Amino acid sequence: MTIVTYSERETIEQGEKLGKTLVSGSIVALYGGLGAGKTAFTRGIALGLGILMDITSPTFTIVNEYPGKLPLFHFDMYRLENENELFDIGWDDYISRHGVCVVEWSEKVSKAFPENTIKVTIETHGGNTRRISINY
C-alpha cells in the first residue's frame, strides 16, 4: 500500500491508522533518509496505540520506552553498525515483552527482523510531501 501525504499532520495520521491495527509483538521497520518523517510517523503509531506522551527520537539513547495497554519500544539504529549491536542491547528481550517495536534506520539491522515485520518506507518529494509505502 502506498500513500502520499502533504503535511507532517497527515504523516502522523497515517501512522495512527497503522498503530490502530498493531497487536502484541508487532514489529514496524522504518526506512527513509534523514528528515523523511520517521519520528512523525512513529508519533502517529503511538497515538493509534493510545499513547499520549511526547514521542521523541531515540538517536542518543537507542531506545525509548512508552507505557500503554501495548507498550511502545521506539528504536533508532542510526548510531549502530550492525545487527550484532542490536542484539547486544537486548533486542530479543524487547521483542518478547508483548509490546510494539518501531525501528528507525532499519536498513542497518534488517537481518534481525522476523519474517512478519511490517516494512514502512518514507520518501521525501519536496517540501512536506511524503510517499509512504507499507508492506505487510
ZAGU-938842 format. One record per atom (N, C-alpha, C, O): x, y, z. Coordinates in steps of 0.001 Angstrom, whole numbers, padded with zeros to 6 digits, always signed. Layout:
<nodes>
XYZ...
</nodes>
This chain:
<nodes>
+000848-001168+000000+000000+000000+000000+000897+001236+000000+001872+001304+000749+000566+002200-000835+001326+003449-000911+000391+004626-000699-000703+004678-001261+000841+005576+000124+000058+006767+000469+000942+007984+000242+002150+007919+000471+000366+009077-000198+001098+010338-000302+000501+011293+000725-000715+011471+000796+001385+011909+001526+000940+012906+002497+001555+014250+002128+002601+014319+001482+000883+015317+002553+001318+016659+002173+001651+017545+003369+001915+018737+003211+001637+016960+004565+001985+017714+005771+002435+016732+006842+002170+015532+006756+003116+017257+007846+003514+016410+008966+002280+015814+009632+002286+014647+010024+001230+016605+009760-000015+016130+010380-000566+014909+009635-000995+013940+010261-000554+014957+008307-001054+013823+007525-000158+012597+007697-000649+011469+007711+001145+012811+007827+002074+011699+008065+001772+011059+009416+001760+009834+009537+001528+011885+010429+001162+011385+011756-000153+010603+011674-000280+009538+012279-001125+011124+010931-002419+010448+010799-002266+009064+010167-002949+008121+010566-001377+008939+009188-001162+007629+008569-000510+006663+009559-000843+005478+009584+000412+007166+010369+000996+006339+011420-000060+005896+012421-000051+004754+012881-000971+006807+012757-002043+006485+013700-002931+005367+013152-003320+004461+013889-003246+005431+011875-004055+004366+011263-003354+003021+011382-003982+002015+011711-002062+003005+011116-001315+001756+011254-001294+001320+012717-001510+000147+013020-001036+002254+013614-000972+001936+015038-002223+001257+015556-002140+000386+016422-003369+001636+015047-004637+001045+015486-004767-000421+015078-005586-001148+015640-003971-000859+014111-004058-002238+013638-003026-003156+014295-003085-004374+014125-002084-002582+015042-000988-003374+015588-001420-004184+016805-002312-003794+017558-000764-005310+016967-001052-006217+018078+000239-006503+018844+001330-006143+018403+000097-007145+019980+001243-007530+020787+002260-008290+019939+001922-009254+019253+003504-007839+020000+004579-008482+019246+004816-007914+017860+005707-008379+017149+004033-006914+017458+004246-006307+016135+005589-005600+016073+006032-004979+017039+006226-005710+014918+007474-005002+014665+007285-004190+013397+006866-004715+012365+007598-002899+013485+007498-001998+012339+008902-001484+012047+009511-000808+012876+009407-001810+010864+010734-001374+010432+010567-000162+009529+009950-000248+008466+011124+000977+009962+011016+002217+009190+012286+002442+008383+013397+002315+008895+012101+002776+007118+013195+003077+006208+012983+004483+005654+011853+004866+005348+014050+005242+005524+013950+006588+004972+015118+007427+005428+015704+007180+006482+015450+008409+004638+016592+009263+004928+016342+010224+006076+015258+010273+006657+017369+010976+006376+017307+011988+007423+016212+012995+007088+016182+013539+005984+015324+013241+008027+014243+014201+007815+013076+013679+007013+012213+014456+006604+013029+012379+006780+011949+011809+005968+010602+011820+006681+009559+011863+006030+010614+011781+008011+009360+011770+008753+009153+010504+009564+008027+010195+009954+010227+009765+009824+010119+008512+010572+009608+008743+011998+008755+007997+012480+010121+009759+012663+009674+010037+014034+008237+010556+014033+007467+010213+014930+007863+011362+013064+006475+011825+012963+005534+010638+012762+004473+010570+013384+005917+009719+011909+005108+008522+011674+004979+007716+012971+003915+007180+013277+006074+007641+013722+006066+006924+014999+005150+007621+015998+004486+006950+016789+005098+008950+015983+004156+009673+016850+002726+009218+016567+001919+009033+017478+002441+009046+015293+001119+008563+014903+000856+007145+015383-000234+006842+015868+001854+006276+015249+001700+004901+015741+001360+004940+017228+000464+004230+017686+002080+005771+017980+001817+005894+019423+000375+006322+019673-000296+005762+020540-000104+007309+018921-001498+007744+019082-002452+006594+018810-003427+006405+019537-002173+005826+017768-003010+004679+017436-003026+003625+018527-004001+002887+018675-001941+003556+019292-001860+002631+020421-002449+003236+021698-002480+002576+022737-002914+004481+021628-003483+005148+022791-002452+005790+023696-002761+006139+024835-001236+005950+023211-000161+006563+023992-000148+008052+023687+000043+008449+022538-000349+008876+024703-000469+010315+024509+000774+011079+024952+000739+012305+025054+001860+010380+025212+003103+011020+025652+003815+011673+024462+003527+011363+023306+004741+012574+024762+005561+013202+023731+006564+012176+023207+007382+011661+023970+006506+011885+021926+007394+010890+021312+008568+011626+020687+008388+012500+019838+009776+011262+021117+010981+011905+020606+011906+010861+020001+011813+009674+020313+012788+011314+019143+013737+010418+018507+014738+009892+019528+015315+010667+020291+014947+008571+019546+015901+007997+020497+017321+007888+019928+018018+006909+020196+017747+008866+019161+019043+008806+018499+020186+008547+019472+021081+007758+019169+020174+009189+020625+021292+009040+021551+021059+007963+022605+022014+007440+023178+019798+007629+022862+019508+006597+023857+019321+005228+023222+019267+004230+023941+019223+005149+021932+018990+003957+021120+017543+003470+021214+016957+003096+020198+016956+003469+022418+015561+003033+022545+014852+003878+023603+015396+004159+024671+013627+004273+023274+012738+004929+024232+011559+004000+024465+011037+003403+023525+011141+003879+025716+010007+003035+026080+008838+003907+026511+008998+004843+027294+007654+003583+025984+006445+004317+026321+005397+003325+026810+004995+002431+026064+004945+003476+028072+003961+002530+028607+002584+002753+027992+002227+003862+027595+001838+001682+027929+000477+001743+027427-000138+000359+027510+000494-000589+027974-001369+000256+027058-002028-001049+027005-001117-002022+026262-000924-003162+026684-000570-001556+025163+000537-002220+024472+001701-001248+024559+001621-000163+023982+002776-001588+025254+003902-000664+025328+004559-000485+023960+004550-001387+023122+005124+000694+023762+005834+001007+022526+007324+001092+022834+007745+001813+023739+008109+000346+022071+009563+000396+022164+010055+001018+020859+009977+000400+019796+010560+002240+020952+010947+003039+019786+012465+003048+019676+013147+003651+020505+012992+002386+018660+014428+002248+018455+014921+003178+017361+014191+003479+016417+016159+003630+017490+016838+004386+016445+018207+003741+016238+019061+003779+017124+018403+003155+015072+019615+002393+014790+020705+003222+014106+021722+002677+013675+020495+004527+014007+021419+005395+013274+022868+005237+013742+023788+005254+012924+023070+005086+015030+024427+005032+015577+024988+003612+015661+026142+003427+016050+024183+002608+015300+024667+001227+015346+025320+000842+014023+024992+001386+012968+026229-000085+014100+026946-000543+012903+026286-001752+012258+026308-001892+011035+025687-002644+013085+025134-003871+012523+024178-004533+013511+023946-004035+014613+023624-005685+013079+022664-006426+013885+023244-006876+015224+022529-006916+016225+024525-007213+015250+025132-007688+016493+024969-006671+017614+024696-007047+018753+025130-005400+017308+024975-004357+018327+023530-004268+018803+023280-003948+019965+022582-004546+017922+021170-004552+018310+020911-005675+019316+020224-005471+020317+021458-006846+019048+021281-007958+019985+021993-007682+021301+021540-008125+022356+023111-006948+021247+023840-006592+022471+023007-005716+023408+023194-005771+024623+022090-004910+022866+021273-004045+023726+019974-004728+024165+019124-004099+024795+019821-006017+023831+018674-006771+024327+017491-006870+023385+016353-006963+023847+017719-006852+022075+016643-006942+021085+015705-008113+021377+014484-007953+021349+016270-009283+021657+015436-010462+021928+014495-010221+023105+013342-010653+023083+014989-009533+024128+014149-009236+025285+013005-008299+024914+011870-008497+025346+013305-007282+024112+012260-006333+023720+011167-007014+022912+009982-006782+023151+011554-007853+021956+010510-008452+021114+009692-009499+021866+008628-009904+021397+010173-009939+023021+009403-010909+023806+008573-010239+024910+007926-010935+025693+008579-008906+024984+007877-008196+026067+006431-007821+025728+005818-007024+026438+005893-008381+024666+004477-008227+024313+004078-006781+024058+002977-006360+024413+004965-006038+023451+004651-004672+023066+004751-004536+021562+004642-005513+020822+004961-003309+021126+005164-002992+019713+006546-002372+019579+006877-001425+020292+007345-002898+018675+008677-002343+018401+008630-001572+017095+008207-002101+016067+009062-000327+017138+009195+000501+015938+010664+000867+015820+011264+001379+016765+011241+000600+014647+012681+000754+014470+012980+001734+013340+012636+001491+012183+013631+002851+013696+014106+003800+012682+015490+003364+012197+016240+002722+012932+015814+003716+010968+017082+003348+010330+017223+001823+010280+018278+001272+010592+016164+001175+009891+016101-000288+009867+017077-000926+008892+017454-002086+009059+017490-000178+007877+018418-000742+006902+019727-001204+007542+020424-002058+006993+020054-000643+008692+021294-001004+009391+021198-002363+010088+022222-002983+010373+019981-002828+010363+019804-004062+011137+018751-004984+010516+018130-005770+011232+018546-004905+009231+017431-005612+008588+017470-007130+008776+016423-007776+008738+018628-007699+008974+018720-009156+009158+018180-009606+010514+017981-010801+010733+017945-008673+011415+017448-009010+012759+015932-009166+012805+015391-009639+013804+015244-008776+011739+013785-008765+011770+013188-010106+011379+013659-010750+010442+012138-010533+012103+011439-011753+011700+010658-011524+010400+010477-010391+009955+010214-012607+009820+009532-012570+008526+008270-011709+008525+007950-011090+007510+007554-011662+009640+006273-010936+009691+006419-009451+010022+005434-008802+010373+007621-008908+009916+007858-007485+010190+007140-006621+009156+007167-006917+007961+006508-005567+009619+005865-004591+008727+006938-003597+008301+007587-002978+009144+007119-003446+007003+008154-002553+006477+007503-001284+005940+006603-001338+005102+007974-000138+006439+007434+001157+006028+008585+001987+005474+009568+002252+006166+008446+002392+004217+009447+003245+003582+008838+004625+003390+007754+004766+002825+009555+005647+003869+009077+007022+003744+010076+007783+002880+011262+007866+003202+009579+008334+001788+010425+009104+000866+009950+010544+000813+008747+010806+000815+010890+011476+000767+010534+012893+000622+010384+013208-000852+011120+012692-001693+009416+014068-001154+009171+014508-002521+008951+016019-002543+007952+016503-003076+009890+016753-001962+009814+018209-001953+008887+018741-000879+007777+018240-000700+009344+019751-000171+008527+020369+000879+008100+019355+001913+008917+018589+002425+006812+019355+002220+006271+018434+003216+005648+017182+002603+005017+016398+003311+005815+016989+001311+005229+015836+000640+006042+014584+000932+007267+014573+000811+005330+013527+001319+005960+012243+001623+005217+011136+000900+003992+011162+000783+005975+010166+000419+005400+008959-000155+005694+007840+000828+006855+007524+001087+004648+007243+001374+004764+006226+002394+004295+004891+001833+003139+004741+001436+005207+003926+001806+004874+002583+001327+004881+001640+002521+005860+001563+003263+003775+000924+002694+003632-000013+003814+003493-001415+003235+002596-001688+002437+004404-002305+003655+004397-003687+003193+004240-004628+004384+005070-004652+005293+003171-005391+004359+002887-006344+005443+003495-007683+005119+003371-008624+005904
</nodes>
